[in-house]
Amino acid sequence: MAEEKLPRRSEDFSAWYNEIVSRAELAEHSPVRGSMVIRPNGYGIWELMQQALDKMFKDTGHQNAYFPMLIPLSFITKEAKHVEGFAPELAVVTQGGGKELEEPLVLRPTSETIIYHMYAKWVQSYRDLPILMNQWANVVRWEMRTRLFLRTMEFLWQEGHTAHETEAEAEAETLQMLGVYRTFMYDHMAMPVICGPKSDSERFAGALRTYAVEGLMQDNKALQAGTSHNLGQNFAKVFDLQFQSREGTLEYAWNTSWGVSTRMVGGLIMTHSDDDGLVTPPKLAPVQVVIVPIFKTDVEQAVVMGAADAVFRELKAAGVRVKLDSRDSMSPGAKYYDHELKGVPLRMEIGPKDVEKNTVVIVPRVELSKEEAAKPGRKQKLFVPREGLSERVRQLLDALQSQLFDNALARREANSVRGTTSYDEMKALIERDAGFIYAGWCGSAECETKVKEETKATIRVIPFEEFRSAVQPTHCIVCGGEARHEAVWAKSY
Ligand SMILES: [Zn+2]
């Protein structure tokens, strides 16, 4: 199959990304500008993300619920900061059933308002707290500039919403869920995010504090992959979410909200994929192993297909997501190309010689540094005995999962710049997309705005201690005043 090669990442990262999304059949544009059709290959990744996260949410005591998509416009306008943040992106329904509506309704851009309105009905006393809920839903934000998965008008996400007795509990919840995201991104997405609070200007509309997990993509732009907000009592006050305390007084509850979305699929693509196509971490790969049978004659076909089918059944029984590619309209070479493009972690080739030797050939999608390559400079080919195969496949999937993480971490660190003290140097670094720039910040909005206006870079997070540089900056990179924090700057999606 003489498919045209993908654009190279180094030449046109954006075209490369779009082509992967399209050719790996992950998603495409719908007739409505800015909205996205998620195709089975893309949805399969999202489903695996959902399953893993859903389990983590439940393991930390949360339950799923569902709130409606239409919210009275007046709800959104009740919280001043919230409406300011979301007004430009609201989609408003003014007609229904052929009539003008008495009150316009919005398609939820997020569900704080409707959820806290309902919580107010359910909570009377401290005994009703905490409420720990999550919903899987779609939301609509009228975005002007859209990119599939990264920014679309309608997207899928989860939003957790909790209510607590005290600020300390709400803060602990906010940090716990940020930790859940971080663990998920490390362990499943193989994406070494950095974590910490946002600066005030990057805070969620209506929150007391916002924390984020930020990944560094291969073009050295940051991607905010998830956020967790301590909402304080802002929404509780607006929606009368009050409870009788242990002391008998009437108090406002403390809320948190936290979310990740289909944007993570975009992050996954931009973290791992290469010039041959999509690369998917095994834990999130809808197909982890594809078996490609190789034969010429009818006799060979019978032998090879018998062996391939036995391997397929064995792996399936062992819980591996395996596919037997028995399409007879395609050559093995064309199949290799297709599965590489679509990011299948392990390709297994079975031919007559393999059956004879009681082995299979496994080609990992990304080179494993601890495994030997049969021919240097070519795709790594591993000759694996049929005996104990499913165990070996498990090991290789784990090895590939770790390899992707190691590669991404090495790339993140190679593109993290620390110790810069001159603002001119920082500007030059941002200009050439150097990655995460760690530098001192006095904490003033003026300095932050100046950087944003002059370079388009923003403070991604004020990193938690474990992500901070060994030597802490003493001065603000912009004004030279005393540094209150080390901040991480980058251009972002
Ligand atoms: Zn400053």
Boltz pocket constraint, residues with backbone or C-beta under 6 A from the ligand:
constraints:
  - pocket:
      binder: B
      contacts: [[A, 441], [A, 442], [A, 443], [A, 444], [A, 447], [A, 476], [A, 477], [A, 478], [A, 479], [A, 480], [A, 481]]
      max_distance: 6.0
